[in-house]
Structure formats: structure tokens, C-alpha cells
Amino acid sequence: MQILVLIGVLVLVVGGCVCVVWASRGGPRWVRGVAQVTLVAGEMLRKSSRSSRNSGSQNSGDDGS
């Protein structure tokens, strides 16, 4: 069951990337919509990983001296 979920996520990611490339070359309106959703989701993931890394380094107690 877990492998099916992973395959599904992989298909969505690859499809989103294809839509981003296609939209950059002037694809139809629905492709531009999917590309926009993909880019926003990627930005949200990037911000969440940055904030989790920053909170982990603040809790480490290392002041660099």
C-alpha cells in the first residue's frame, strides 16, 4: 500500500514538473494553472524546510564561540 502512495506522489511531482516546462513554452491555460500550483507548493515546502532547520539550530545551544 505504501508503495502505491509513493508512486502516486512521484507521478504528481513529475506531472507538475512537466506542466511547469510546458507552461514556460506557452502551453494551454490549464497547464499554466497546474504549473502555478506546482510552483506555489514547492515554495511552501522550501519555506517549511528552512523554518524547521532554523528552529533546530536555535535549540542546539551553539553560540559559535
mmJSON file of the N, C-alpha and C atoms, coordinates in Angstrom:
{"data_MODEL":{"atom_site":{
"group_PDB":["ATOM","ATOM","ATOM","ATOM","ATOM","ATOM","ATOM","ATOM","ATOM","ATOM","ATOM","ATOM","ATOM","ATOM","ATOM","ATOM","ATOM","ATOM","ATOM","ATOM","ATOM","ATOM","ATOM","ATOM","ATOM","ATOM","ATOM","ATOM","ATOM","ATOM","ATOM","ATOM","ATOM","ATOM","ATOM","ATOM","ATOM","ATOM","ATOM","ATOM","ATOM","ATOM","ATOM","ATOM","ATOM","ATOM","ATOM","ATOM","ATOM","ATOM","ATOM","ATOM","ATOM","ATOM","ATOM","ATOM","ATOM","ATOM","ATOM","ATOM","ATOM","ATOM","ATOM","ATOM","ATOM","ATOM","ATOM","ATOM","ATOM","ATOM","ATOM","ATOM","ATOM","ATOM","ATOM","ATOM","ATOM","ATOM","ATOM","ATOM","ATOM","ATOM","ATOM","ATOM","ATOM","ATOM","ATOM","ATOM","ATOM","ATOM","ATOM","ATOM","ATOM","ATOM","ATOM","ATOM","ATOM","ATOM","ATOM","ATOM","ATOM","ATOM","ATOM","ATOM","ATOM","ATOM","ATOM","ATOM","ATOM","ATOM","ATOM","ATOM","ATOM","ATOM","ATOM","ATOM","ATOM","ATOM","ATOM","ATOM","ATOM","ATOM","ATOM","ATOM","ATOM","ATOM","ATOM","ATOM","ATOM","ATOM","ATOM","ATOM","ATOM","ATOM","ATOM","ATOM","ATOM","ATOM","ATOM","ATOM","ATOM","ATOM","ATOM","ATOM","ATOM","ATOM","ATOM","ATOM","ATOM","ATOM","ATOM","ATOM","ATOM","ATOM","ATOM","ATOM","ATOM","ATOM","ATOM","ATOM","ATOM","ATOM","ATOM","ATOM","ATOM","ATOM","ATOM","ATOM","ATOM","ATOM","ATOM","ATOM","ATOM","ATOM","ATOM","ATOM","ATOM","ATOM","ATOM","ATOM","ATOM","ATOM","ATOM","ATOM","ATOM","ATOM","ATOM","ATOM","ATOM","ATOM","ATOM","ATOM","ATOM","ATOM","ATOM"],
"id":[1,2,3,4,5,6,7,8,9,10,11,12,13,14,15,16,17,18,19,20,21,22,23,24,25,26,27,28,29,30,31,32,33,34,35,36,37,38,39,40,41,42,43,44,45,46,47,48,49,50,51,52,53,54,55,56,57,58,59,60,61,62,63,64,65,66,67,68,69,70,71,72,73,74,75,76,77,78,79,80,81,82,83,84,85,86,87,88,89,90,91,92,93,94,95,96,97,98,99,100,101,102,103,104,105,106,107,108,109,110,111,112,113,114,115,116,117,118,119,120,121,122,123,124,125,126,127,128,129,130,131,132,133,134,135,136,137,138,139,140,141,142,143,144,145,146,147,148,149,150,151,152,153,154,155,156,157,158,159,160,161,162,163,164,165,166,167,168,169,170,171,172,173,174,175,176,177,178,179,180,181,182,183,184,185,186,187,188,189,190,191,192,193,194,195],
"type_symbol":["N","C","C","N","C","C","N","C","C","N","C","C","N","C","C","N","C","C","N","C","C","N","C","C","N","C","C","N","C","C","N","C","C","N","C","C","N","C","C","N","C","C","N","C","C","N","C","C","N","C","C","N","C","C","N","C","C","N","C","C","N","C","C","N","C","C","N","C","C","N","C","C","N","C","C","N","C","C","N","C","C","N","C","C","N","C","C","N","C","C","N","C","C","N","C","C","N","C","C","N","C","C","N","C","C","N","C","C","N","C","C","N","C","C","N","C","C","N","C","C","N","C","C","N","C","C","N","C","C","N","C","C","N","C","C","N","C","C","N","C","C","N","C","C","N","C","C","N","C","C","N","C","C","N","C","C","N","C","C","N","C","C","N","C","C","N","C","C","N","C","C","N","C","C","N","C","C","N","C","C","N","C","C","N","C","C","N","C","C","N","C","C","N","C","C"],
"label_atom_id":["N","CA","C","N","CA","C","N","CA","C","N","CA","C","N","CA","C","N","CA","C","N","CA","C","N","CA","C","N","CA","C","N","CA","C","N","CA","C","N","CA","C","N","CA","C","N","CA","C","N","CA","C","N","CA","C","N","CA","C","N","CA","C","N","CA","C","N","CA","C","N","CA","C","N","CA","C","N","CA","C","N","CA","C","N","CA","C","N","CA","C","N","CA","C","N","CA","C","N","CA","C","N","CA","C","N","CA","C","N","CA","C","N","CA","C","N","CA","C","N","CA","C","N","CA","C","N","CA","C","N","CA","C","N","CA","C","N","CA","C","N","CA","C","N","CA","C","N","CA","C","N","CA","C","N","CA","C","N","CA","C","N","CA","C","N","CA","C","N","CA","C","N","CA","C","N","CA","C","N","CA","C","N","CA","C","N","CA","C","N","CA","C","N","CA","C","N","CA","C","N","CA","C","N","CA","C","N","CA","C","N","CA","C","N","CA","C","N","CA","C","N","CA","C","N","CA","C"],
"label_alt_id":[null,null,null,null,null,null,null,null,null,null,null,null,null,null,null,null,null,null,null,null,null,null,null,null,null,null,null,null,null,null,null,null,null,null,null,null,null,null,null,null,null,null,null,null,null,null,null,null,null,null,null,null,null,null,null,null,null,null,null,null,null,null,null,null,null,null,null,null,null,null,null,null,null,null,null,null,null,null,null,null,null,null,null,null,null,null,null,null,null,null,null,null,null,null,null,null,null,null,null,null,null,null,null,null,null,null,null,null,null,null,null,null,null,null,null,null,null,null,null,null,null,null,null,null,null,null,null,null,null,null,null,null,null,null,null,null,null,null,null,null,null,null,null,null,null,null,null,null,null,null,null,null,null,null,null,null,null,null,null,null,null,null,null,null,null,null,null,null,null,null,null,null,null,null,null,null,null,null,null,null,null,null,null,null,null,null,null,null,null,null,null,null,null,null,null],
"label_comp_id":["MET","MET","MET","GLN","GLN","GLN","ILE","ILE","ILE","LEU","LEU","LEU","VAL","VAL","VAL","LEU","LEU","LEU","ILE","ILE","ILE","GLY","GLY","GLY","VAL","VAL","VAL","LEU","LEU","LEU","VAL","VAL","VAL","LEU","LEU","LEU","VAL","VAL","VAL","VAL","VAL","VAL","GLY","GLY","GLY","GLY","GLY","GLY","CYS","CYS","CYS","VAL","VAL","VAL","CYS","CYS","CYS","VAL","VAL","VAL","VAL","VAL","VAL","TRP","TRP","TRP","ALA","ALA","ALA","SER","SER","SER","ARG","ARG","ARG","GLY","GLY","GLY","GLY","GLY","GLY","PRO","PRO","PRO","ARG","ARG","ARG","TRP","TRP","TRP","VAL","VAL","VAL","ARG","ARG","ARG","GLY","GLY","GLY","VAL","VAL","VAL","ALA","ALA","ALA","GLN","GLN","GLN","VAL","VAL","VAL","THR","THR","THR","LEU","LEU","LEU","VAL","VAL","VAL","ALA","ALA","ALA","GLY","GLY","GLY","GLU","GLU","GLU","MET","MET","MET","LEU","LEU","LEU","ARG","ARG","ARG","LYS","LYS","LYS","SER","SER","SER","SER","SER","SER","ARG","ARG","ARG","SER","SER","SER","SER","SER","SER","ARG","ARG","ARG","ASN","ASN","ASN","SER","SER","SER","GLY","GLY","GLY","SER","SER","SER","GLN","GLN","GLN","ASN","ASN","ASN","SER","SER","SER","GLY","GLY","GLY","ASP","ASP","ASP","ASP","ASP","ASP","GLY","GLY","GLY","SER","SER","SER"],
"label_asym_id":["A","A","A","A","A","A","A","A","A","A","A","A","A","A","A","A","A","A","A","A","A","A","A","A","A","A","A","A","A","A","A","A","A","A","A","A","A","A","A","A","A","A","A","A","A","A","A","A","A","A","A","A","A","A","A","A","A","A","A","A","A","A","A","A","A","A","A","A","A","A","A","A","A","A","A","A","A","A","A","A","A","A","A","A","A","A","A","A","A","A","A","A","A","A","A","A","A","A","A","A","A","A","A","A","A","A","A","A","A","A","A","A","A","A","A","A","A","A","A","A","A","A","A","A","A","A","A","A","A","A","A","A","A","A","A","A","A","A","A","A","A","A","A","A","A","A","A","A","A","A","A","A","A","A","A","A","A","A","A","A","A","A","A","A","A","A","A","A","A","A","A","A","A","A","A","A","A","A","A","A","A","A","A","A","A","A","A","A","A","A","A","A","A","A","A"],
"label_entity_id":["1","1","1","1","1","1","1","1","1","1","1","1","1","1","1","1","1","1","1","1","1","1","1","1","1","1","1","1","1","1","1","1","1","1","1","1","1","1","1","1","1","1","1","1","1","1","1","1","1","1","1","1","1","1","1","1","1","1","1","1","1","1","1","1","1","1","1","1","1","1","1","1","1","1","1","1","1","1","1","1","1","1","1","1","1","1","1","1","1","1","1","1","1","1","1","1","1","1","1","1","1","1","1","1","1","1","1","1","1","1","1","1","1","1","1","1","1","1","1","1","1","1","1","1","1","1","1","1","1","1","1","1","1","1","1","1","1","1","1","1","1","1","1","1","1","1","1","1","1","1","1","1","1","1","1","1","1","1","1","1","1","1","1","1","1","1","1","1","1","1","1","1","1","1","1","1","1","1","1","1","1","1","1","1","1","1","1","1","1","1","1","1","1","1","1"],
"label_seq_id":[1,1,1,2,2,2,3,3,3,4,4,4,5,5,5,6,6,6,7,7,7,8,8,8,9,9,9,10,10,10,11,11,11,12,12,12,13,13,13,14,14,14,15,15,15,16,16,16,17,17,17,18,18,18,19,19,19,20,20,20,21,21,21,22,22,22,23,23,23,24,24,24,25,25,25,26,26,26,27,27,27,28,28,28,29,29,29,30,30,30,31,31,31,32,32,32,33,33,33,34,34,34,35,35,35,36,36,36,37,37,37,38,38,38,39,39,39,40,40,40,41,41,41,42,42,42,43,43,43,44,44,44,45,45,45,46,46,46,47,47,47,48,48,48,49,49,49,50,50,50,51,51,51,52,52,52,53,53,53,54,54,54,55,55,55,56,56,56,57,57,57,58,58,58,59,59,59,60,60,60,61,61,61,62,62,62,63,63,63,64,64,64,65,65,65],
"pdbx_PDB_ins_code":[null,null,null,null,null,null,null,null,null,null,null,null,null,null,null,null,null,null,null,null,null,null,null,null,null,null,null,null,null,null,null,null,null,null,null,null,null,null,null,null,null,null,null,null,null,null,null,null,null,null,null,null,null,null,null,null,null,null,null,null,null,null,null,null,null,null,null,null,null,null,null,null,null,null,null,null,null,null,null,null,null,null,null,null,null,null,null,null,null,null,null,null,null,null,null,null,null,null,null,null,null,null,null,null,null,null,null,null,null,null,null,null,null,null,null,null,null,null,null,null,null,null,null,null,null,null,null,null,null,null,null,null,null,null,null,null,null,null,null,null,null,null,null,null,null,null,null,null,null,null,null,null,null,null,null,null,null,null,null,null,null,null,null,null,null,null,null,null,null,null,null,null,null,null,null,null,null,null,null,null,null,null,null,null,null,null,null,null,null,null,null,null,null,null,null],
"Cartn_x":[0.819,0.0,0.861,1.926,2.804,3.493,3.829,4.488,3.546,2.256,1.288,1.176,1.216,1.173,2.425,3.578,4.823,4.823,4.318,4.231,3.275,2.161,1.214,1.829,2.573,3.242,4.277,5.017,6.014,5.373,4.25,3.539,3.078,2.56,2.126,3.295,4.42,5.594,6.113,6.25,6.746,5.756,4.462,3.456,3.501,3.705,3.83,5.044,6.153,7.363,7.174,6.508,6.228,5.356,4.375,3.498,4.246,5.196,5.981,6.779,7.411,8.189,7.276,6.16,5.223,4.65,4.326,3.779,4.807,6.079,7.115,7.252,6.791,6.837,5.496,4.567,3.302,2.207,2.067,1.04,-0.354,-1.349,-2.74,-2.968,-4.123,-4.428,-4.392,-4.923,-4.951,-3.542,-2.621,-1.233,-0.591,-0.899,-0.354,-0.894,-2.156,-2.741,-2.064,-1.846,-1.167,0.269,0.925,2.291,2.333,1.379,1.336,1.136,0.233,0.015,1.284,1.982,3.22,4.279,4.427,5.429,5.104,3.836,3.438,3.686,3.35,3.584,5.077,5.896,7.341,7.886,7.377,7.81,7.393,6.198,5.747,6.613,6.96,7.838,9.216,9.723,11.034,11.037,9.985,9.899,9.75,8.968,8.792,10.083,10.869,12.134,13.136,13.121,14.011,13.655,12.36,11.954,12.25,12.114,12.419,13.925,14.743,16.189,16.609,16.002,16.351,15.943,14.795,14.363,15.244,15.722,16.615,17.972,18.487,19.79,19.711,18.567,18.416,18.34,17.836,17.699,18.97,19.986,21.182,22.066,21.948,22.742,24.153,24.472,25.807,25.848,26.664,26.74,27.941,28.713,29.816,31.088,31.152,32.405,33.174],
"Cartn_y":[-1.202,0.0,1.263,1.241,2.41,2.677,1.623,1.803,2.462,2.159,2.791,4.291,4.65,6.068,6.775,6.156,6.762,6.912,5.919,6.002,7.122,7.24,8.317,9.695,9.862,11.145,11.419,10.409,10.573,10.983,10.386,10.738,12.194,12.627,14.014,14.989,14.66,15.539,15.636,14.51,14.521,15.25,15.008,15.716,17.211,17.63,19.061,19.675,18.961,19.468,19.58,18.604,18.663,19.874,20.134,21.286,22.608,22.683,23.905,24.175,23.145,23.316,23.66,22.975,23.214,24.628,25.073,26.426,27.488,27.215,28.193,28.338,27.344,27.391,27.803,28.262,28.786,27.755,26.873,25.852,26.416,25.551,25.992,26.51,27.103,27.748,26.756,25.549,24.593,24.177,24.132,23.781,24.893,26.141,27.257,27.233,26.817,26.695,25.616,24.458,23.36,23.763,24.459,24.909,25.884,26.782,27.747,27.038,26.065,25.289,24.546,23.977,23.257,24.185,25.365,26.309,26.812,27.073,27.518,26.409,25.177,24.056,23.874,24.024,23.919,25.011,26.222,27.335,27.111,26.599,26.317,25.246,24.206,23.17,23.723,24.59,25.191,26.04,26.845,27.693,26.86,25.787,24.967,24.244,23.822,23.161,24.154,25.394,26.416,26.716,26.855,27.2,26.056,24.809,23.69,23.581,23.893,23.894,25.012,26.191,27.311,27.055,26.479,26.214,25.147,24.188,23.164,23.722,24.669,25.236,26.196,26.835,27.723,26.947,25.746,24.943,24.188,24.229,23.439,24.04,25.338,25.963,26.314,26.179,26.514,27.983,28.766,30.192,30.567,29.602,29.87,30.328,30.397,30.851,29.726],
"Cartn_z":[0.0,0.0,0.0,0.797,0.862,-0.472,-1.173,-2.464,-3.462,-3.377,-4.27,-3.978,-2.711,-2.341,-2.851,-2.681,-3.166,-4.685,-5.38,-6.841,-7.245,-6.534,-6.817,-6.612,-5.525,-5.268,-6.356,-6.743,-7.803,-9.12,-9.459,-10.693,-10.634,-9.485,-9.347,-9.47,-8.873,-8.941,-10.373,-11.029,-12.413,-13.318,-13.125,-13.922,-13.696,-12.448,-12.147,-12.823,-12.797,-13.452,-14.965,-15.554,-16.988,-17.303,-16.452,-16.682,-16.543,-15.615,-15.463,-16.744,-17.272,-18.504,-19.673,-19.787,-20.878,-20.794,-19.584,-19.411,-19.768,-19.482,-19.833,-21.348,-22.084,-23.552,-24.157,-23.287,-23.789,-23.942,-22.983,-23.051,-22.824,-22.869,-22.657,-21.232,-21.02,-19.739,-18.577,-18.758,-17.647,-17.253,-18.213,-17.909,-17.077,-17.429,-16.639,-15.219,-15.052,-13.718,-12.887,-13.502,-12.804,-12.468,-13.386,-13.135,-11.967,-11.895,-10.795,-9.455,-9.423,-8.194,-7.803,-8.773,-8.51,-7.935,-8.514,-8.032,-6.626,-6.353,-5.01,-3.985,-4.327,-3.417,-3.146,-4.167,-3.982,-3.087,-3.261,-2.416,-0.967,-0.754,0.616,1.272,0.531,1.068,1.384,0.522,0.736,2.004,2.187,3.38,4.641,4.581,5.774,6.144,5.161,5.486,6.046,5.55,6.108,7.552,7.84,9.199,10.157,9.726,10.612,10.846,9.837,10.033,10.97,10.824,11.682,13.123,13.358,14.724,15.36,14.586,15.122,15.498,14.723,15.031,16.208,16.419,17.557,18.859,18.809,20.014,20.358,19.5,19.736,20.833,21.095,22.15,21.721,20.454,19.952,19.585,20.331,20.056,19.209,18.774,17.849,18.504,19.827,20.459,21.083],
"occupancy":[1.0,1.0,1.0,1.0,1.0,1.0,1.0,1.0,1.0,1.0,1.0,1.0,1.0,1.0,1.0,1.0,1.0,1.0,1.0,1.0,1.0,1.0,1.0,1.0,1.0,1.0,1.0,1.0,1.0,1.0,1.0,1.0,1.0,1.0,1.0,1.0,1.0,1.0,1.0,1.0,1.0,1.0,1.0,1.0,1.0,1.0,1.0,1.0,1.0,1.0,1.0,1.0,1.0,1.0,1.0,1.0,1.0,1.0,1.0,1.0,1.0,1.0,1.0,1.0,1.0,1.0,1.0,1.0,1.0,1.0,1.0,1.0,1.0,1.0,1.0,1.0,1.0,1.0,1.0,1.0,1.0,1.0,1.0,1.0,1.0,1.0,1.0,1.0,1.0,1.0,1.0,1.0,1.0,1.0,1.0,1.0,1.0,1.0,1.0,1.0,1.0,1.0,1.0,1.0,1.0,1.0,1.0,1.0,1.0,1.0,1.0,1.0,1.0,1.0,1.0,1.0,1.0,1.0,1.0,1.0,1.0,1.0,1.0,1.0,1.0,1.0,1.0,1.0,1.0,1.0,1.0,1.0,1.0,1.0,1.0,1.0,1.0,1.0,1.0,1.0,1.0,1.0,1.0,1.0,1.0,1.0,1.0,1.0,1.0,1.0,1.0,1.0,1.0,1.0,1.0,1.0,1.0,1.0,1.0,1.0,1.0,1.0,1.0,1.0,1.0,1.0,1.0,1.0,1.0,1.0,1.0,1.0,1.0,1.0,1.0,1.0,1.0,1.0,1.0,1.0,1.0,1.0,1.0,1.0,1.0,1.0,1.0,1.0,1.0,1.0,1.0,1.0,1.0,1.0,1.0],
"B_iso_or_equiv":[0.0,0.0,0.0,0.0,0.0,0.0,0.0,0.0,0.0,0.0,0.0,0.0,0.0,0.0,0.0,0.0,0.0,0.0,0.0,0.0,0.0,0.0,0.0,0.0,0.0,0.0,0.0,0.0,0.0,0.0,0.0,0.0,0.0,0.0,0.0,0.0,0.0,0.0,0.0,0.0,0.0,0.0,0.0,0.0,0.0,0.0,0.0,0.0,0.0,0.0,0.0,0.0,0.0,0.0,0.0,0.0,0.0,0.0,0.0,0.0,0.0,0.0,0.0,0.0,0.0,0.0,0.0,0.0,0.0,0.0,0.0,0.0,0.0,0.0,0.0,0.0,0.0,0.0,0.0,0.0,0.0,0.0,0.0,0.0,0.0,0.0,0.0,0.0,0.0,0.0,0.0,0.0,0.0,0.0,0.0,0.0,0.0,0.0,0.0,0.0,0.0,0.0,0.0,0.0,0.0,0.0,0.0,0.0,0.0,0.0,0.0,0.0,0.0,0.0,0.0,0.0,0.0,0.0,0.0,0.0,0.0,0.0,0.0,0.0,0.0,0.0,0.0,0.0,0.0,0.0,0.0,0.0,0.0,0.0,0.0,0.0,0.0,0.0,0.0,0.0,0.0,0.0,0.0,0.0,0.0,0.0,0.0,0.0,0.0,0.0,0.0,0.0,0.0,0.0,0.0,0.0,0.0,0.0,0.0,0.0,0.0,0.0,0.0,0.0,0.0,0.0,0.0,0.0,0.0,0.0,0.0,0.0,0.0,0.0,0.0,0.0,0.0,0.0,0.0,0.0,0.0,0.0,0.0,0.0,0.0,0.0,0.0,0.0,0.0,0.0,0.0,0.0,0.0,0.0,0.0],
"pdbx_formal_charge":[null,null,null,null,null,null,null,null,null,null,null,null,null,null,null,null,null,null,null,null,null,null,null,null,null,null,null,null,null,null,null,null,null,null,null,null,null,null,null,null,null,null,null,null,null,null,null,null,null,null,null,null,null,null,null,null,null,null,null,null,null,null,null,null,null,null,null,null,null,null,null,null,null,null,null,null,null,null,null,null,null,null,null,null,null,null,null,null,null,null,null,null,null,null,null,null,null,null,null,null,null,null,null,null,null,null,null,null,null,null,null,null,null,null,null,null,null,null,null,null,null,null,null,null,null,null,null,null,null,null,null,null,null,null,null,null,null,null,null,null,null,null,null,null,null,null,null,null,null,null,null,null,null,null,null,null,null,null,null,null,null,null,null,null,null,null,null,null,null,null,null,null,null,null,null,null,null,null,null,null,null,null,null,null,null,null,null,null,null,null,null,null,null,null,null],
"auth_seq_id":[1,1,1,2,2,2,3,3,3,4,4,4,5,5,5,6,6,6,7,7,7,8,8,8,9,9,9,10,10,10,11,11,11,12,12,12,13,13,13,14,14,14,15,15,15,16,16,16,17,17,17,18,18,18,19,19,19,20,20,20,21,21,21,22,22,22,23,23,23,24,24,24,25,25,25,26,26,26,27,27,27,28,28,28,29,29,29,30,30,30,31,31,31,32,32,32,33,33,33,34,34,34,35,35,35,36,36,36,37,37,37,38,38,38,39,39,39,40,40,40,41,41,41,42,42,42,43,43,43,44,44,44,45,45,45,46,46,46,47,47,47,48,48,48,49,49,49,50,50,50,51,51,51,52,52,52,53,53,53,54,54,54,55,55,55,56,56,56,57,57,57,58,58,58,59,59,59,60,60,60,61,61,61,62,62,62,63,63,63,64,64,64,65,65,65],
"auth_comp_id":["MET","MET","MET","GLN","GLN","GLN","ILE","ILE","ILE","LEU","LEU","LEU","VAL","VAL","VAL","LEU","LEU","LEU","ILE","ILE","ILE","GLY","GLY","GLY","VAL","VAL","VAL","LEU","LEU","LEU","VAL","VAL","VAL","LEU","LEU","LEU","VAL","VAL","VAL","VAL","VAL","VAL","GLY","GLY","GLY","GLY","GLY","GLY","CYS","CYS","CYS","VAL","VAL","VAL","CYS","CYS","CYS","VAL","VAL","VAL","VAL","VAL","VAL","TRP","TRP","TRP","ALA","ALA","ALA","SER","SER","SER","ARG","ARG","ARG","GLY","GLY","GLY","GLY","GLY","GLY","PRO","PRO","PRO","ARG","ARG","ARG","TRP","TRP","TRP","VAL","VAL","VAL","ARG","ARG","ARG","GLY","GLY","GLY","VAL","VAL","VAL","ALA","ALA","ALA","GLN","GLN","GLN","VAL","VAL","VAL","THR","THR","THR","LEU","LEU","LEU","VAL","VAL","VAL","ALA","ALA","ALA","GLY","GLY","GLY","GLU","GLU","GLU","MET","MET","MET","LEU","LEU","LEU","ARG","ARG","ARG","LYS","LYS","LYS","SER","SER","SER","SER","SER","SER","ARG","ARG","ARG","SER","SER","SER","SER","SER","SER","ARG","ARG","ARG","ASN","ASN","ASN","SER","SER","SER","GLY","GLY","GLY","SER","SER","SER","GLN","GLN","GLN","ASN","ASN","ASN","SER","SER","SER","GLY","GLY","GLY","ASP","ASP","ASP","ASP","ASP","ASP","GLY","GLY","GLY","SER","SER","SER"],
"auth_asym_id":["A","A","A","A","A","A","A","A","A","A","A","A","A","A","A","A","A","A","A","A","A","A","A","A","A","A","A","A","A","A","A","A","A","A","A","A","A","A","A","A","A","A","A","A","A","A","A","A","A","A","A","A","A","A","A","A","A","A","A","A","A","A","A","A","A","A","A","A","A","A","A","A","A","A","A","A","A","A","A","A","A","A","A","A","A","A","A","A","A","A","A","A","A","A","A","A","A","A","A","A","A","A","A","A","A","A","A","A","A","A","A","A","A","A","A","A","A","A","A","A","A","A","A","A","A","A","A","A","A","A","A","A","A","A","A","A","A","A","A","A","A","A","A","A","A","A","A","A","A","A","A","A","A","A","A","A","A","A","A","A","A","A","A","A","A","A","A","A","A","A","A","A","A","A","A","A","A","A","A","A","A","A","A","A","A","A","A","A","A","A","A","A","A","A","A"],
"auth_atom_id":["N","CA","C","N","CA","C","N","CA","C","N","CA","C","N","CA","C","N","CA","C","N","CA","C","N","CA","C","N","CA","C","N","CA","C","N","CA","C","N","CA","C","N","CA","C","N","CA","C","N","CA","C","N","CA","C","N","CA","C","N","CA","C","N","CA","C","N","CA","C","N","CA","C","N","CA","C","N","CA","C","N","CA","C","N","CA","C","N","CA","C","N","CA","C","N","CA","C","N","CA","C","N","CA","C","N","CA","C","N","CA","C","N","CA","C","N","CA","C","N","CA","C","N","CA","C","N","CA","C","N","CA","C","N","CA","C","N","CA","C","N","CA","C","N","CA","C","N","CA","C","N","CA","C","N","CA","C","N","CA","C","N","CA","C","N","CA","C","N","CA","C","N","CA","C","N","CA","C","N","CA","C","N","CA","C","N","CA","C","N","CA","C","N","CA","C","N","CA","C","N","CA","C","N","CA","C","N","CA","C","N","CA","C","N","CA","C","N","CA","C","N","CA","C","N","CA","C"],
"pdbx_PDB_model_num":[1,1,1,1,1,1,1,1,1,1,1,1,1,1,1,1,1,1,1,1,1,1,1,1,1,1,1,1,1,1,1,1,1,1,1,1,1,1,1,1,1,1,1,1,1,1,1,1,1,1,1,1,1,1,1,1,1,1,1,1,1,1,1,1,1,1,1,1,1,1,1,1,1,1,1,1,1,1,1,1,1,1,1,1,1,1,1,1,1,1,1,1,1,1,1,1,1,1,1,1,1,1,1,1,1,1,1,1,1,1,1,1,1,1,1,1,1,1,1,1,1,1,1,1,1,1,1,1,1,1,1,1,1,1,1,1,1,1,1,1,1,1,1,1,1,1,1,1,1,1,1,1,1,1,1,1,1,1,1,1,1,1,1,1,1,1,1,1,1,1,1,1,1,1,1,1,1,1,1,1,1,1,1,1,1,1,1,1,1,1,1,1,1,1,1]
}}}
